Amino acid sequence: MLVSQEVAGVKNQFKVTCLAVQPSDPHVFLSGGFSPEVKAWDTRTCKVVRVYQAAVQQTLDILFLAGGREFVTSSDSVSRDSAERTLIAWDFQTSAKVSNQIFHERYTCPSLALHPHHDSFVAQTNGNYIALFSAQRPYKMNKRRRYEGHKVEGYAVGCEFSADGTVLASGSSGGSLHFYEQQSSRALLTLPAHQHACVGVPCTPSCPSLPPRSPHTREEGRLG
């Protein structure tokens, strides 16, 4: 029987809502939440090693891009004319902003997911669709392909690619699970799952090209 054991504990000054482990250094992770800062921690010393400053009130999600040299954060920041700073790309080593002009639609993005094989990532949006972006600078959005048919409506609805990258899965505010063909964005399957919002939908690694028969999903209350 496996026994869980705490390996590190850190004291933070704000409520943490998202974490991301550095792909090339498992001892380092990023934390974000109800703060304009994202912090990089080292579990060996339990100290902050870098701070990333953004003019936002809350970081919603953090996603390392391939190699871990850069990462993307999503925030609650939406301006009157565009979603400036909704998605920000960062240089991990220098703490510099690489770009804050990635997404120009007036929706926040509660969750992010990296494609396992292609240089691309997706952002769940509160516009009730998932947007597709290049994972290489300048991180352009694919305006001809988006995944829609599910509802988000203010919940922190997650999305995830299958292990082989052919299927994109998403929860929904209505409690159902939605599966899309990655290449065409065509809807493949919708499954009723919960009476309340379904915000987590991890795909099974044993059948990488198929939706899970019994998905382990999470349901949560509406975000404040």
C-alpha positions in Angstrom: 0.0 0.0 0.0 1.3 3.4 -1.0 1.5 5.9 1.9 1.4 9.7 1.1 4.1 11.7 2.7 4.6 15.5 2.8 7.9 16.4 1.2 7.8 20.2 1.5 5.6 22.9 3.0 5.7 26.6 2.1 4.0 29.7 3.6 2.3 31.9 1.1 0.8 35.4 1.5 -2.2 34.8 -0.7 -4.8 32.2 -1.4 -3.4 29.7 -4.0 -5.7 28.5 -6.7 -3.3 27.0 -9.3 0.1 25.2 -9.4 2.4 24.1 -12.1 5.6 22.0 -11.8 8.6 23.0 -13.8 9.0 20.2 -16.5 12.8 20.2 -16.5 13.2 20.6 -12.7 10.6 18.8 -10.5 11.9 20.5 -7.4 10.5 23.9 -8.7 6.9 24.8 -9.0 4.8 27.9 -9.8 1.9 29.1 -7.7 -0.8 31.6 -8.5 -4.0 32.8 -7.0 -5.6 35.9 -5.5 -2.6 38.1 -6.1 -0.9 40.1 -8.9 2.2 37.9 -8.4 3.1 34.4 -9.6 5.8 32.8 -7.4 8.4 30.2 -8.2 9.3 28.0 -5.3 12.1 25.5 -4.7 10.9 22.5 -2.5 14.5 21.8 -1.4 14.7 25.1 0.4 11.0 26.0 0.7 11.8 29.5 -0.5 10.7 31.7 -3.4 13.3 31.8 -6.2 11.5 34.1 -8.6 8.5 36.4 -8.7 6.5 37.3 -11.8 4.6 40.6 -11.5 1.4 41.1 -13.5 -1.2 44.0 -13.2 -4.0 41.6 -12.4 -6.1 40.7 -9.3 -6.1 36.9 -9.8 -4.3 34.2 -11.7 -6.7 31.5 -12.9 -4.3 28.9 -14.3 -0.6 28.3 -15.2 0.7 26.3 -18.1 4.3 25.5 -18.8 5.1 25.2 -22.6 7.3 22.5 -24.0 10.7 22.4 -22.3 9.7 24.7 -19.5 11.6 27.8 -20.8 8.3 29.7 -21.0 4.9 29.5 -19.5 1.5 31.1 -19.9 -0.8 32.4 -17.2 -4.5 33.2 -17.5 -6.0 36.0 -15.3 -9.2 37.7 -14.4 -8.2 40.9 -16.3 -10.5 42.0 -19.1 -10.4 45.5 -20.4 -13.3 47.4 -22.1 -12.0 46.9 -25.6 -10.1 43.6 -25.4 -8.8 40.9 -23.1 -5.4 42.5 -22.7 -3.4 40.6 -20.1 -6.0 37.8 -20.0 -3.2 35.5 -21.3 0.4 36.4 -20.5 3.5 34.5 -21.8 6.5 34.6 -19.5 10.2 33.8 -19.7 10.8 31.5 -16.8 14.4 32.3 -16.2 14.3 36.1 -16.5 10.8 36.7 -15.1 10.1 39.0 -18.2 6.8 39.1 -20.0 7.2 37.7 -23.5 3.7 38.8 -24.6 0.4 40.0 -23.1 -1.3 40.5 -26.4 -2.2 36.8 -27.1 -6.0 36.8 -26.7 -8.1 39.7 -27.8 -11.6 38.6 -27.0 -13.5 39.9 -24.0 -13.6 36.6 -22.0 -11.6 35.2 -19.2 -9.9 31.8 -19.6 -10.4 29.6 -16.5 -8.2 26.7 -17.7 -5.3 25.9 -20.1 -4.0 22.6 -21.6 -0.9 21.8 -23.7 -1.1 19.4 -26.6 1.1 16.4 -25.9 2.7 16.3 -29.3 2.0 19.5 -31.3 3.3 23.0 -30.6 -0.1 24.2 -29.5 -2.2 24.8 -26.4 -5.8 25.5 -25.7 -7.6 27.9 -23.4 -11.1 27.3 -22.0 -13.0 30.6 -22.3 -16.1 32.0 -20.6 -17.4 32.6 -24.2 -18.5 28.9 -24.1 -15.8 27.7 -26.4 -12.2 26.5 -26.3 -9.6 28.6 -28.2 -6.5 27.1 -29.9 -3.1 28.8 -29.9 0.4 28.2 -31.2 2.8 27.4 -28.4 5.6 29.2 -30.3 6.1 33.0 -30.4 4.0 35.1 -31.1 1.4 32.5 -29.8 -1.2 33.3 -32.4 -4.7 32.2 -32.0 -6.2 29.9 -34.7 -9.3 31.9 -35.7 -10.6 29.2 -38.0 -10.8 26.4 -35.4 -12.4 26.5 -32.0 -14.2 23.8 -29.9 -17.8 24.8 -29.0 -21.0 23.1 -27.9 -20.5 23.2 -24.1 -21.3 25.9 -21.5 -18.8 27.5 -19.1 -20.8 30.4 -17.7 -18.5 31.6 -15.0 -17.3 28.2 -13.7 -13.7 27.0 -13.6 -14.4 24.4 -16.2 -11.3 22.3 -17.1 -10.2 20.7 -20.4 -7.6 18.1 -21.3 -6.2 16.3 -24.3 -6.1 12.5 -24.6 -2.6 11.0 -24.3 -2.2 10.7 -28.1 -3.6 14.2 -28.6 -6.5 13.2 -31.0 -9.3 14.0 -28.5 -10.0 17.1 -26.5 -12.2 16.6 -23.5 -14.1 19.3 -21.5 -16.5 19.6 -18.6 -19.4 22.0 -18.6 -21.4 24.2 -16.3 -24.4 22.0 -17.0 -22.6 18.9 -15.6 -22.0 17.1 -18.9 -18.8 15.9 -20.5 -17.9 16.9 -24.1 -15.4 15.3 -26.4 -14.0 16.9 -29.6 -11.8 15.7 -32.4 -8.6 17.7 -32.0 -7.8 18.1 -35.7 -11.2 19.2 -37.0 -12.8 20.5 -33.7 -15.8 18.3 -34.5 -18.0 17.3 -31.6 -17.6 13.5 -31.0 -19.6 12.7 -27.9 -21.5 14.2 -25.0 -22.1 12.3 -21.8 -24.3 13.3 -18.9 -22.2 13.2 -15.7 -23.4 15.4 -12.9 -26.4 17.5 -11.8 -24.0 20.4 -11.0 -21.1 21.9 -12.9 -18.4 19.4 -14.0 -15.1 21.2 -13.8 -12.6 18.4 -14.1 -12.2 15.8 -16.9 -8.9 13.8 -16.9 -8.6 11.3 -19.7 -7.6 7.7 -19.1 -4.0 6.8 -20.2 -4.9 3.2 -20.9 -7.0 4.0 -24.1 -5.3 7.1 -25.3 -7.4 7.6 -28.4 -10.8 7.0 -26.8 -12.9 9.0 -24.3 -13.0 7.3 -20.9 -15.9 4.9 -20.2 -16.0 5.9 -16.5 -14.3 9.3 -16.3 -13.1 10.5 -12.9 -14.7 13.9 -12.9 -15.0 16.6 -10.2 -18.0 18.8 -9.6 -17.8 22.1 -7.8 -19.8 25.1 -6.9 -19.9 28.3 -8.9 -17.0 30.7 -8.6 -17.6 33.9 -6.7 
